[in-house]
Amino acid sequence: MQRQQRVGLFLGLEGQRVWHRWLARELERLGHRFSLYRAGRDTAGLPAALRLALWLDPIWYRMKGEHAFDPLPKAELRERSADTAADEPLDLLIDLCPGPASRPPARRTMTLTFNGMPSELGAVSALLDGGGLRIEAVGDPDGWHEIARPAIVLRTCLTDCLDSVFSSVVELLVERIDRPGWAIAGRPPVPDGRESESPPSHPSVSIGSIRHVSGLISTKLARYLTARSKDPRRWAIATRRKDERSLIDTWPSVTSFTVVPDDGQRYYADPFLFGIGADTFVFCEEYPFATGRGLISAARVGPDGQVGDFRPVLECPYHLSYPFLFTFGGQTWMIPESCDRGTVELYRAVEFPYRWELDRILLDDIRGCDATIIPFGNRYWMTLSTTRWLGATTDKQRLFHADSPLGPWTEHAMGLIRIDSTIARPAGAPFQRSGKLLRPAQDCSVRYGGSMKLLEIEALSPSSYRETPVATVSVKMPAELVGTHTYSAFRELEAVDVWGQVTGMRSVQLTCAPVEAQLPVATEVPIRSS
């Protein structure tokens, strides 16, 4: 734990919001002192159309409770003007105010920008554009630089998007304030110059420019408020027997899979192929629309590759999915995703494949998705995507290690490994290819479950983690399919899941292609005593 710090948040937009409270309470829980500062009379107002959209979203989407960008009913937080700041400088000022406004004195400054704009409205504008969102944090005078790419899941709901973005912002700030100097090493520049990772200078944006953006947001919101439609798409599983090569053997490749039919009353996703003896089964998430809660099902796969009828094998009062299976100590184990319960649970097969019992809780008090075990070196590693507050479950990666896959597990020294919707969430069990260990990961930068990345794991230790994206797996055809987010291979079989209008569909084609540029993603941190 670092010493107590005086932390200030400097804003150029009027009104206190729920995410400000999240940040203040978490910092105070960690022993820091928090203050909110304004740019005085030049503070910009919230566009009326934005207030309308945030009022209508909970009605359209039946959302309950408070949300990140909701205004606080009263000024709950200590708020001060920069012009009347105390003479004693802050330890850290988090700067979210554009232009040359007078800032409170601080020993260190962290500037946050959203697609280049140092204002909360920069996030709103980027989300309404429908593209990706890039958050950059730059430290002064220490010069550290970090990029976060939060997942945007429900793009038709601005409130949900803002929940995801500002939950990520709070988690990033809390982690880095409590671990000063432990920022993730930035990716090197892309050779063709598409995206520079060099630290930016503080954007020169005036309050007048922010008010201009506010007007543009009102125009974008007019389109947003009329773009409601019901999405008829759902997930389905597709399988195949390997012929001369698998989907991931040689790149580039195009491979056909056979879609496993469903009855239209449920969907199947997250396939994991696994077997004992001569029998092979496909385990998966079964999601009945009637209950709205996932469970784990399994079906036998015949010698011809045909998938039989699915049968429930594990059901709980909370949602289950992503049944990661492995053998250890002569027994068969499963870690299903139980994020809704706030645990990572380990089940043991009592009668494979149809009877399972809870053996232990591997991690408690953590909302983690798709826990995946990676044997590397002389240790076991568990990677998963986590969420806090109202954040997305697809962009924040944490890593744990242990002597045994049964635990106990210790978190990596870095804590939060990354916020990156292109590679954070696991997409299946790791596998060997040409002597290299590859980790499948979801790429949710365009949409949830849009495609997958394959990353070569090069280094894993309690103080380092280095991997390189080497290939992308995506749907090639038909055009009605727009996503895939789990890959599994076992013996002569392969399985994937696909997202789209799957009704009546019999086959799909997926492609595996090398990435255009191999960009190492490295985390190197010192081991420090607390």
C-alpha positions in Angstrom: 0.0 0.0 0.0 1.4 3.4 -1.0 1.3 6.4 1.4 -1.9 8.5 1.6 -2.2 10.8 -1.3 -4.2 13.9 -2.0 -6.0 13.3 -5.3 -8.0 15.9 -7.3 -10.2 15.4 -10.3 -10.4 18.5 -12.5 -13.5 18.8 -14.7 -14.7 21.2 -17.4 -18.3 19.8 -17.5 -20.9 20.9 -15.0 -22.6 18.5 -12.5 -21.5 15.7 -10.3 -22.0 12.2 -11.7 -22.2 8.7 -10.3 -18.8 7.7 -11.6 -17.2 10.5 -9.7 -18.7 9.0 -6.5 -17.3 5.5 -7.5 -13.9 7.0 -7.8 -14.0 9.0 -4.6 -15.3 6.1 -2.5 -12.7 3.7 -3.9 -9.8 6.1 -3.3 -11.0 6.9 0.2 -11.3 3.1 0.9 -7.7 2.8 0.0 -6.7 5.6 2.3 -6.4 8.5 -0.1 -8.1 12.0 0.1 -10.2 13.1 -2.8 -11.4 16.5 -4.0 -13.4 17.6 -7.1 -12.4 20.8 -8.9 -14.2 22.9 -11.5 -13.0 25.3 -14.2 -15.1 28.1 -12.7 -17.6 30.0 -14.7 -16.2 28.6 -18.0 -17.6 25.2 -17.1 -19.5 23.7 -20.1 -23.1 22.5 -19.7 -24.6 19.1 -20.6 -26.4 19.2 -23.9 -30.2 19.0 -23.5 -30.5 16.2 -26.0 -28.0 14.1 -24.0 -30.0 14.6 -20.8 -33.1 13.4 -22.8 -31.3 10.3 -24.2 -30.0 9.3 -20.7 -33.5 9.7 -19.4 -35.1 7.5 -22.1 -32.5 4.7 -22.2 -33.7 3.1 -18.9 -37.2 3.2 -20.1 -36.5 1.5 -23.5 -34.1 -1.0 -22.0 -35.8 -1.6 -18.7 -32.6 -0.6 -16.8 -32.8 -0.4 -13.0 -30.6 1.4 -10.5 -28.1 4.2 -11.0 -25.7 4.4 -13.9 -22.2 5.9 -14.4 -23.2 9.1 -16.1 -26.3 9.8 -14.0 -26.3 13.1 -12.2 -26.0 12.9 -8.4 -29.2 14.3 -6.8 -27.1 16.7 -4.7 -23.5 17.7 -4.5 -22.2 14.8 -2.5 -18.6 15.3 -3.1 -16.3 18.0 -1.8 -16.1 20.5 -4.7 -13.8 23.4 -5.1 -12.9 26.0 -7.7 -9.3 25.8 -9.0 -9.0 29.6 -8.4 -9.5 29.0 -4.7 -7.3 25.9 -4.3 -5.2 25.6 -1.2 -1.5 26.6 -1.5 -0.4 23.1 -0.6 -0.1 21.2 -4.0 -2.0 18.0 -4.6 -0.1 14.8 -4.9 -1.9 14.0 -8.1 -4.3 16.0 -10.3 -6.4 14.0 -12.8 -7.0 16.5 -15.6 -10.3 16.2 -17.6 -10.6 19.9 -18.5 -9.7 21.3 -21.9 -8.0 24.6 -22.6 -6.0 27.1 -20.6 -8.2 27.1 -17.5 -6.4 27.8 -14.2 -5.6 24.4 -12.6 -4.9 23.7 -8.9 -1.2 23.1 -8.2 -0.1 19.5 -8.1 3.2 17.5 -7.9 2.0 15.1 -10.6 -0.6 15.4 -13.3 -2.4 12.7 -15.1 -4.2 13.8 -18.3 -7.0 11.7 -19.7 -8.3 12.0 -23.3 -11.1 10.2 -25.1 -10.1 9.9 -28.8 -7.9 12.9 -28.3 -10.4 15.1 -26.3 -9.8 15.9 -22.6 -13.4 15.9 -21.6 -16.2 13.5 -20.6 -18.0 14.8 -23.7 -15.2 13.4 -25.8 -16.3 9.9 -24.7 -20.0 10.7 -25.5 -19.1 12.0 -29.0 -16.9 9.0 -29.8 -19.6 6.5 -28.7 -22.3 8.3 -30.8 -20.0 8.0 -33.8 -20.2 4.2 -33.5 -16.5 3.6 -33.8 -13.9 2.5 -31.3 -12.9 4.5 -28.2 -9.3 5.0 -27.2 -8.5 6.3 -23.7 -5.0 7.7 -23.2 -3.5 8.5 -19.9 -0.3 10.5 -19.7 1.7 11.3 -16.5 3.6 14.5 -16.0 6.4 14.9 -15.0 7.2 11.1 -14.8 6.3 10.6 -18.5 4.4 7.3 -18.3 1.8 6.6 -20.9 -1.0 4.1 -21.1 -3.7 3.3 -23.6 -7.0 1.6 -22.8 -9.5 0.3 -25.3 -12.7 -0.4 -23.3 -15.3 -2.7 -24.7 -18.5 -1.3 -26.2 -21.1 -4.0 -26.0 -24.6 -2.7 -26.4 -24.0 0.1 -28.9 -27.7 0.9 -29.3 -27.8 2.0 -25.6 -25.7 5.0 -24.8 -26.2 4.5 -21.0 -24.8 1.0 -21.2 -21.8 2.3 -23.2 -21.1 5.0 -20.7 -21.3 2.5 -17.9 -18.6 0.4 -19.6 -16.4 3.3 -20.3 -16.4 5.0 -17.0 -16.2 1.8 -15.0 -13.0 1.2 -16.9 -11.8 4.7 -16.3 -12.3 4.3 -12.5 -10.6 1.0 -12.4 -7.6 2.3 -14.4 -7.2 5.4 -12.2 -7.5 3.4 -8.9 -5.0 0.8 -10.1 -2.4 3.2 -11.3 -2.8 5.7 -8.4 -2.1 2.9 -6.0 0.8 1.5 -8.1 2.6 4.6 -9.3 5.1 3.9 -12.1 3.7 0.5 -12.8 2.0 1.3 -16.1 1.8 -1.2 -18.9 4.6 -0.9 -21.5 3.0 0.7 -24.5 2.9 -1.2 -27.8 5.5 0.0 -30.4 4.3 2.1 -33.3 2.6 0.2 -36.1 5.0 0.1 -39.1 2.6 1.6 -41.6 1.8 4.5 -39.2 -1.9 3.6 -38.7 -1.7 4.1 -35.0 1.0 5.8 -33.0 1.5 4.8 -29.4 3.8 7.7 -28.5 2.7 9.8 -25.6 0.6 12.8 -26.8 1.1 16.3 -25.6 -1.9 17.9 -23.7 -4.5 18.7 -26.4 -5.0 22.3 -27.1 -8.8 22.4 -26.8 -10.8 25.4 -25.6 -14.0 25.5 -23.6 -15.5 27.0 -26.8 -14.5 24.0 -28.7 -16.1 21.8 -26.1 -19.3 23.8 -26.5 -19.1 23.3 -30.3 -18.7 19.5 -29.7 -21.7 19.7 -27.5 -23.7 21.1 -30.4 -22.4 18.3 -32.7 -23.5 15.7 -30.0 -27.0 17.0 -30.2 -27.0 16.3 -33.9 -25.6 12.8 -33.4 -28.2 12.1 -30.7 -31.0 12.8 -33.1 -29.8 9.8 -35.1 -29.3 7.8 -32.0 -32.8 8.4 -30.7 -34.3 7.0 -33.9 -32.1 4.0 -34.4 -33.9 1.5 -32.2 -34.5 -2.0 -33.6 -34.9 -5.6 -32.2 -31.9 -7.8 -33.0 -33.1 -11.2 -34.3 -29.6 -12.8 -34.1 -28.3 -15.4 -31.7 -25.4 -17.8 -31.0 -25.0 -21.3 -32.5 -22.2 -24.0 -32.3 -20.5 -25.3 -35.5 -18.2 -28.4 -35.6 -16.1 -30.3 -38.1 -13.8 -33.3 -38.5 -10.3 -32.3 -39.4 -9.2 -33.3 -42.9 -5.7 -32.6 -44.0 -5.4 -29.6 -41.7 -7.3 -27.7 -39.1 -8.5 -24.2 -39.1 -5.4 -23.0 -37.3 -2.7 -25.3 -38.8 -1.6 -23.1 -41.8 -2.4 -19.4 -42.4 -4.2 -18.1 -44.3 -6.9 -20.8 -44.3 -10.7 -21.0 -45.0 -12.5 -23.9 -43.4 -16.1 -25.0 -43.4 -18.0 -26.1 -40.3 -21.4 -27.7 -39.9 -23.9 -25.8 -37.7 -25.5 -27.7 -34.8 -29.3 -27.0 -35.0 -31.4 -25.8 -32.1 -35.1 -25.6 -31.5 -35.3 -21.8 -31.5 -36.2 -21.8 -27.8 -32.5 -21.5 -26.7 -29.0 -21.0 -28.1 -25.8 -22.9 -27.6 -22.4 -21.2 -27.3 -18.9 -21.5 -25.8 -18.1 -25.0 -27.1 -15.4 -27.1 -25.4 -14.5 -30.5 -26.9 -13.4 -33.1 -24.3 -13.4 -36.8 -23.8 -12.3 -39.8 -21.8 -11.4 -43.1 -23.4 -13.0 -43.5 -26.8 -15.9 -41.1 -26.1 -15.9 -37.4 -27.1 -18.3 -34.8 -25.9 -19.0 -31.2 -26.7 -19.7 -29.1 -23.5 -21.2 -25.7 -23.9 -23.4 -22.9 -22.5 -27.1 -23.6 -23.0 -29.2 -20.4 -22.8 -33.0 -21.0 -22.6 -34.8 -17.8 -23.6 -37.6 -18.7 -21.1 -35.3 -18.5 -18.1 -32.7 -16.0 -19.3 -30.0 -17.8 -17.4 -27.3 -20.0 -18.8 -26.5 -23.6 -17.7 -23.9 -26.1 -18.8 -24.9 -28.9 -21.2 -23.1 -31.7 -23.0 -23.7 -33.8 -26.1 -21.9 -36.9 -27.4 -20.1 -36.6 -30.7 -20.3 -39.6 -33.0 -17.5 -41.2 -35.0 -18.8 -39.4 -38.0 -18.6 -36.0 -36.3 -22.3 -35.7 -35.8 -23.4 -34.0 -32.5 -26.1 -35.8 -30.6 -28.8 -34.3 -28.3 -27.6 -31.8 -25.6 -28.4 -32.7 -22.0 -28.0 -30.4 -19.0 -25.1 -31.4 -16.7 -24.8 -28.5 -14.4 -27.3 -25.8 -13.4 -27.2 -23.2 -10.6 -29.5 -20.4 -9.4 -27.1 -18.1 -11.2 -25.8 -17.8 -14.8 -23.2 -20.4 -16.0 -21.3 -20.5 -19.3 -17.8 -21.2 -20.7 -17.1 -24.7 -19.3 -13.3 -24.9 -19.2 -12.4 -28.5 -18.7 -9.1 -30.2 -17.7 -7.7 -33.3 -16.1 -5.4 -33.2 -13.0 -4.4 -35.8 -10.4 -6.3 -38.5 -12.3 -9.6 -36.6 -12.1 -11.6 -34.4 -14.5 -12.4 -30.8 -13.5 -14.5 -28.0 -14.8 -14.4 -24.2 -14.2 -17.6 -22.7 -15.5 -18.0 -19.0 -15.7 -19.9 -17.9 -12.6 -19.4 -14.1 -12.8 -22.9 -13.3 -11.6 -22.1 -14.9 -8.3 -18.8 -13.1 -7.9 -16.7 -16.3 -7.7 -14.4 -18.6 -9.8 -15.7 -22.1 -9.0 -14.1 -25.5 -9.5 -16.3 -28.6 -10.1 -15.2 -32.2 -10.0 -16.7 -34.9 -12.2 -18.5 -37.4 -10.0 -19.8 -39.4 -13.0 -18.4 -38.0 -16.2 -19.9 -36.3 -18.1 -23.3 -35.9 -16.4 -22.7 -35.4 -12.7 -20.5 -32.7 -11.2 -20.1 -31.4 -7.7 -18.6 -28.1 -6.4 -15.1 -28.9 -5.0 -13.9 -25.5 -4.0 -13.9 -21.7 -4.7 -10.7 -20.8 -6.5 -11.2 -17.0 -6.3 -13.8 -15.2 -4.2 -15.2 -11.7 -4.3 -14.3 -11.2 -8.0 -16.5 -10.9 -11.0 -14.4 -12.8 -13.5 -15.4 -14.2 -16.9 -14.0 -17.2 -18.8 -11.3 -18.3 -16.4 -8.7 -20.2 -18.5 -5.7 -22.1 -17.1 -2.4 -21.9 -19.0 0.4 -24.4 -18.1 3.7 -22.5 -18.7 7.1 -23.2 -17.2 6.8 -24.9 -13.9 3.6 -23.1 -12.9 0.0 -22.8 -13.7 -1.5 -19.5 -14.8 -5.1 -18.4 -14.8 -6.2 -15.6 -17.1 -9.7 -14.1 -17.0 -11.6 -10.9 -17.9 -13.0 -9.0 -14.9 -15.5 -6.3 -14.3 -16.3 -3.8 -11.5 -19.1 -1.3 -11.1 -21.1 -1.4 -14.3 -18.1 -2.1 -16.6 -18.0 -4.5 -19.6 -16.8 -8.0 -19.1 -14.7 -8.1 -22.2 -11.9 -5.6 -21.8 -10.0 -5.9 -18.4 -7.6 -8.8 -18.0 -6.2 -10.1 -14.8 -3.7 -12.9 -14.3 -3.1 -15.3 -11.4 -0.5 -18.1 -10.8 -0.2 -21.2 -8.6 1.8 -24.4 -8.1 -1.4 -26.5 -8.9 -4.5 -25.8 -11.0 -6.4 -26.5 -7.8 -4.8 -23.4 -6.1 -4.2 -21.5 -4.0 -3.9 -18.7 -6.6 -1.8 -15.5 -6.3 -2.5 -12.4 -8.4 0.2 -11.2 -10.8 2.3 -8.4 -9.4 0.9 -6.0 -12.0 -2.7 -6.4 -10.8 -4.8 -5.1 -13.7 -2.8 -6.4 -16.7 -4.6 -4.4 -19.4 -7.8 -2.7 -20.5 -8.0 -3.8 -24.2 -11.2 -5.1 -25.8 -9.1 -6.6 -28.6 -7.4 -9.3 -26.5 -8.4 -9.3 -22.9 -11.2 -11.9 -22.7 -10.3 -15.6 -23.2 -11.8 -17.5 -26.2 -10.9 -21.1 -25.4 -8.1 -23.3 -24.1 -4.5 -22.6 -25.1 -2.9 -25.0 -27.5 0.4 -25.9 -29.1 1.2 -25.1 -32.8 4.6 -25.7 -34.3 6.1 -25.8 -30.8 4.6 -22.5 -29.8 1.9 -21.9 -27.2 -1.1 -20.0 -28.5 -3.8 -18.3 -26.5 -7.2 -17.6 -28.1 -8.7 -14.3 -27.1 -11.9 -12.5 -28.0 -11.7 -9.4 -30.1 -14.6 -7.3 -29.0 -13.4 -4.0 -30.4 -16.2 -3.8 -33.0 -18.9 -5.8 -31.2 -19.1 -8.4 -28.4 -17.7 -11.7 -29.8 -16.9 -10.1 -33.2 -13.8 -12.3 -33.9 -10.8 -13.9 -32.2 -7.1 -13.3 -31.9 -4.5 -16.0 -31.5 -1.6 -14.8 -29.3 1.8 -16.5 -28.9 2.8 -16.6 -25.3 6.5 -15.8 -25.1 7.1 -15.1 -21.4 5.2 -15.6 -18.1 6.6 -15.0 -14.7 5.3 -13.4 -11.5 6.7 -10.1 -12.8 6.3 -10.3 -16.6 3.9 -11.3 -19.3 4.7 -11.1 -22.9 2.6 -12.3 -25.9 2.3 -11.4 -29.5 -0.8 -11.4 -31.7 -0.1 -13.7 -34.6 -3.5 -14.5 -36.3 -7.1 -13.5 -36.5 -10.1 -15.9 -36.7 -13.3 -14.5 -38.2 -16.4 -15.5 -40.1 -16.0 -15.4 -43.8 -19.5 -16.4 -44.9 -22.5 -16.3 -45.0 -23.0 -12.6 -44.6 -25.8 -13.2 -42.0 -23.1 -14.2 -39.5 -21.0 -11.4 -38.0 -19.2 -13.0 -35.0 -17.3 -15.8 -33.4 -15.8 -16.0 -29.9 -14.8 -19.5 -28.8 -12.5 -22.1 -30.4 -11.9 -25.7 -29.3 -10.0 -28.7 -30.7 -9.8 -32.3 -29.4 -8.5 -35.3 -31.3 -9.9 -35.2 -34.8 -12.6 -32.5 -34.0 -12.8 -28.8 -34.0 -15.7 -26.5 -32.8 -16.5 -22.8 -32.8 -19.5 -20.7 -32.1 -21.0 -18.1 -34.5 -23.2 -15.1 -34.0 -25.9 -13.9 -36.4 -29.1 -15.0 -38.1 -28.5 -18.7 -37.7 -32.1 -20.0 -38.3 -32.0 -22.6 -41.0 -28.3 -22.3 -41.5 -26.4 -25.5 -42.2 -22.8 -24.6 -42.7 -20.5 -21.6 -42.2 -17.0 -20.7 -43.3 -14.3 -19.3 -41.0 -11.0 -17.9 -42.0 -7.7 -17.8 -40.0 -5.3 -15.2 -41.3 -2.0 -13.8 -40.0 -2.2 -10.3 -38.4 -0.8 -7.5 -40.6 1.8 -6.5 -38.1 3.0 -8.5 -35.1 2.8 -6.1 -32.1 4.3 -7.5 -28.9 2.2 -6.8 -25.8 4.4 -6.8 -22.8 4.1 -6.2 -19.1 7.2 -5.9 -17.1 7.0 -4.8 -13.5 9.4 -4.9 -10.6 8.8 -7.1 -7.5 8.3 -4.7 -4.6 7.6 -5.3 -1.0 4.4 -3.7 0.4 
